[in-house]
Amino acid sequence: MEKQPTSPTSQEYSQRVVEAIQTTNPLASACVLQAFGSIPRHLFVDHYYLYEGEEAKQWTRYDQEESPAWYERVYSGEALITHVEEHGRLLSSSSEPGIMATMLDALEVKPGMRVLEIGTGTGYNAALLACLVGDPHLVTTVDIDAQAIEPARHAITQVVGEGMTIKQADGRKGYSANAPYDRIIVTASAPTVPWTWKEQLAPGGILVCILEPRLAKLGGLLKAQEAGRRLQGRILETAGFMELRDSVPSKHSIQIDFRAPLHTSFPLDRALFEPDLIRKDHDFTFFLYNEIPDLHMFYKGEKGEALVFYAKSTPEGYVVCRQSQVKLRGDRSVACSLWTRLVRAYGQWLHYGRPAISQYQFEMDDISQSLAFTIPSGSMVWPFIRMRQTLT
């Protein structure tokens, strides 16, 4: 495999990334660390954005320059935002090397394996994969963002040589032309595993992705292996990525009527439901969003003192939680039903022993996919089932 020689300066900075990975993940494998040490990150990042400004917070773009400050930022071991759309929404990034290394180790890539990467981004991770498998011809990478493909192709070819399949495509559909794959890695999050990923895995193949309920701030790093037309695995740790999206990013608009009538209000009993956990406890948020998949919520008021819940399928009724009070607005039956679902989800989570994201096991067959965990009594609980028709 041809490789672009790097200057001593870039080698020195690449070694800093290796050291940063070792600090957070002392069990990182030698082959993954060697890949990070040999692939220069700055060749894949010619700009990044920082959110800054004393009064009017905004995204500021910084273009590549030959300065210590530039190299320090690019090789800092942090995620770098690389694409921000006009409304300030984040569309793409160069992921934090620490989580990249964890995912690559979980993938168990060996020389000679065929790999599909979903989410090309800057091309940095695809180049690492080419280094690990030993031949760029064995790597296929796809991205929904047409603007990302050509810069990534140029950087990948410059660093690891010709031969990689680099396509603009919807990652949810995988890439059937080069299937089956020994390994599939997804550098974006999804609330469920699309059916096509399972279909395109070779027997015994491994899938590594981030399962993250929509609108939740964090999800879990899933490692699953094909076993006789089934996928079985578990969530290794808490993680979060940008969500897989359509070619044209969809806007999320609040669908409730703020003038909807108040039907009832009552004191908030935190033994029944604890709204503050939405901000503080990712384990509960993960459980809640999986229990109520179409749940939407937002903070209202200058200081975000009110937390508003509504279900996307029935926005005509909603729940408002303040510091010590609950208000049910809009359609009475819908609002009451949603409050009941919130209370039930919280009660179940407590009853099951406050399961952490890293406790879940995953299973997928020809009919459905599910997440489960073991409760203190030793019994397996399968709380979340997703049927086949929701997987595409």
N, C-alpha and C positions, 0 to 999 in steps of 0.2 A: 504494500500500500504506500503510495507516494505521500509525502508529508511536507508541508511548508516549513522550512527551517525558521526557528524563532530566534530573536536576538537575546543576548544575555539578560537584558532588562525584562523582557516578557517572560523568560524562564524563571527569573527571580520572583516576579509577581505571581506566576502560576503556582510556584511553590508555596506562596503565602495562602493561596486558596486551599492547597492540600493541607497545610497546617491548621487552617481554620476548620476544615472538615474533621480532622483528627481530634480537635479539641471538643467538638460537639458529638462526634461519633467515633470513639476510640476503636470500635470493632470494624470500621470500614475496611474492605478488602484491599489487598495490595494492588490488584489489577485495576480496580476502580480509581484508586489514588494515582496510579501511574497514568491513567487516561487523563485525569484532570491536570496532571503535571506536564503532559505533552501537548494538550490542546489549548492554544492561547485564546482566552475569552475576549480580549479586546478586538480581535478580528471579526467577531460576530456582533459587536455592539458599537455602532458608529454614533449613537446618541442615546440619551436617557432623559427622563422627566423627573423632576422633584416637585413636591407639593409645598409651596412656600409663599411668603408674603405676610407682612405684619397685620394689615387690615383686610384687604381683599385677597383671601386665600385663592391661589391659582396654581396650575401646573406650568412650570418653567422648563423649557427644553434646553439641554446642554449638548452641544455637538462635539464630536471627537476633536481632540487637540493633543499635541505632543507636550504634555505637562505632567509633573508628578501628581497633581491633584486629580487629573483625569484617570490616570492609571490606579491611583489609590481607591477611587470610587468604583471603577470597573472590577477591580480585584479585591473588593472589600469583603466578599462572601455574602453580600446582601442581594436580594432580588432587585432587578432594575426594570422600571416601567419603560416600555419602548413604544407604546402606541396608545394615545389618548384621543378619543373622538371629540367633536366640537362641543358637546354638552358636558365634557369632563369625565365621561365614563371610561374606565380602563379596559382596553381591548387585548393587549398583549404585553408580555414581559419576558425578561430573561430570569428564570427562576433562581431562587437561592441555592447555591451549590450544595449546601448541606442536605436539603431534601432531595436534590437531584441524585446525590451519592447514595442516599438511603434507598431510593427507588431503583437505582441501577443495581445495587447489591441484592435487593429483593427479587429483581428480575432474573438473577443467576445466569447472566449471559456468558456463553462460552464461544471460543473461536469456531467459525463455520456455521453458526446458527443464523437462520433467517428471522429478521426482526421488523415489526411494523411499529412506527412511532406515530401517534396521533397528536398533532399539535407541534408543527415544525418551529414556529416562533422565529427566533433569530438563527436557528440552525446549530446552536452550540451543543445541545443534547444529542442531536443526530450525529455530529462529528465524534462525540464521545462513544456513541454506539458503534460507529464504524471502526474506531480504535479497538473496542472490545471484541468485536466479531472478526476483526482482521482484514475485512474487505468491504469497501463501500457498496459494492454490487449487492451485498446481502441485506442492505438496509433500505426500507421503504419509509418515507415520511410524508405526511399529508397535513395540510392546514386549510381552514376555511377562508382565511384572509389572503386574497390574491396579491395584495400589496406586500405581503411578507415573503412570498415565494422566491422572487428573483434575487433580492438581497441575500436571502438564506442560501440559495443555490450558488451564488457567487462565492460566498464565504466558505461554504462546505467544500466546493471544488478547489479553492485556493489552499485549504488546509489538509484535506484528506484525499484529494484527487477525484477523478471522474468515476461515474458508474452508479451513483446512488439514485434511486427512483424518488423524485421530489415532485409532488403533485398538489395542485389546488383542488381540494375535495372536502366534502362534509365528513368529518371524522366519525360521526355517529354511524356511518355506513362502512367504515373501515376502508380497505382497498383490496377488492377481490382478485384483481388481475395477478397479483403476486402471491396470493394465499396458496397453501396454508403457511402460517408462521409459527416458528418455535416459541417466539416471544412477542407479546404486544404490550407496549407501554403508552400510557395516556398522560400527557402533560397538561391536562385541563380536568375540571371536575364534572361529574354527572350524578344525578340523583339515583339512577339505576344503571345497570349494565345493558347497553343495547344488544339486541339479539345477534347482530352481525359480528360483533367481537368474538362471541362464543363460537360461531360458525367458522370463523377464519383461523381459529387456533388449531395447530396440529395436535395429534394425540399426545398427551402428556405435556402440552404447551402451558406456559405460564402467562397470566395477565396481571399487570400491575397498574392500578389506577386510583383515583381519589373518588370515593363515594361521598357526596356532599349534598344534602337536601337543598333544594332551591331556597335562596334567601338566607340560609344559615351562614354564619361567618366562617365556620370550620366544619370539616367532615373527617373522614378516616382514610388512611392509606390501605387499600385492599390488595392482597396478594391471593390469587386464585389459580388453581391448576385444573386443566382438562383431565377428566377421568371417566372414560366410557360415556361420552356424550353429556357428561355433567361437568359443571364447574363447582369446585369446592375450595374454600379457603377461609381466611380470617382477616380482620382489620388489625394491622400491626401497631399503628399509633395515630394520634391526632394529626391532621394535615388539612391544608386548604389551598385551592387553586381557583383561578378564574374559570367560570362555567363554560362548557362547550356551547357555542352559539351558532346562530344562522349567519349567512353571509352578510345580511343587513341586520345589525344589532336591533333587537326589539326594545321599545321603550316600556318601562313599567309605570303605569299611571294609577293613582289611587282611585278606586271605583266607588267608594262609599259616598253617601250624601251627608255632608256635615250639618245640614239643617234637619236631618231626620229626627222625629220626636223622641223624647226620652220616655221610656215605658216604666222603668223602675231603677232604683239605685239602692245599694245596701253596703254596709261596712265590709271591707276586704278582710277576710279571714285567711291569714297566711298559712294556716294548717291545711287549708283546702287548695290553695294555689299561691305560688310565690312568684310574682311577675319579675322581681329583681334578678332571678336566676337567668332570665333571658340575656342579660348583660354579662353576668358573672360566671355562668356554668355552661361550657360548651357541651358537656355530656348530656345535660337536660335538654338543651336546644336541639341537639341531634335527635334525641328520642322524640321530642315534641313534633318536629317537622316531619319525621318519618310516620308518626301516628296520625298527623293531620297534614297530608302532602300539599294541599292547596291553601294552607294557612299563609296569610299575609299579615304583617304587623309594621308599625312605624311609630315613632315618637312625635308627640305634638306639644306645642307650647314653646316659649322662648328657651326654657331650660330643659326641655324634653321631659317634663314632669308627668305627662300622660302617655300611656302605652295603649295603642289602639290595635285590636285584633279583628280580622274579618276573613272569611273563606272566599276565595276567588270565585267559586261556583255559586255562592249565595251572598253577594255583597250587600243585599238589601237590609241585612241586620248585622250589628257589630257590637263589640264589647270594648269599653274604655276602662282601664285600670289606672287609678291615681294612687297616691301614697297610702291612703287609708279607705278608699272608696271604689266601688265597682258600679258602672252605669251600663245599662243595656239600652241600645238605641236602634231605631228603625223597626223592621218587622219583628214583632215580639217573639214568635216561635223560632225564627232563625237565630236571633240573638241569644235566646235561652238555650237553644240546642248547642250553640258554639260555646257558651260558658260551661255547659255540662261536659262537653268534650275536653275543654281545657282542664277542668277539675279532674276528670277521669284520667287523663294522660299524666298529670302530676301525681295522682294517687298511685297509678300503676308503677311509675318510675320509682317512687319511694318504696312501694311494696316489693319490687324486684331488687332492692338493695342499692339504688342509685347506680345502675350499670354505667361504666365508662365506655367511651367510644372504642377503646382498644380491647374490650371484652367480646365484641360481636364476631360471630362466625357467619360465613356466607355460603349459600348453596343455590345453584341454578340448574334447572333441567329443561326439557322440551316444553314444559307447560308454564312454569313460574320461576321466580327467584325470591329468596327470602333472607332475612337477617335474624340471627338467634343469639342468645347468650345463656350461660348457666347460672341459675339462681343459687343462693346459699344451701338450699336443700339438696342440690345436686341434679335437679331436673333441668332439662333443656327447654327454654321458652322461645317460640318462634313468633315474635310480635308483629313483624312486618312482612307481608306477602305482596308481591307485584306480579300480576298476571301477564301472560305473553303479549297481549295486544298493547300493553303500555310500554313495551321495550323498544319500539322502533322510533 
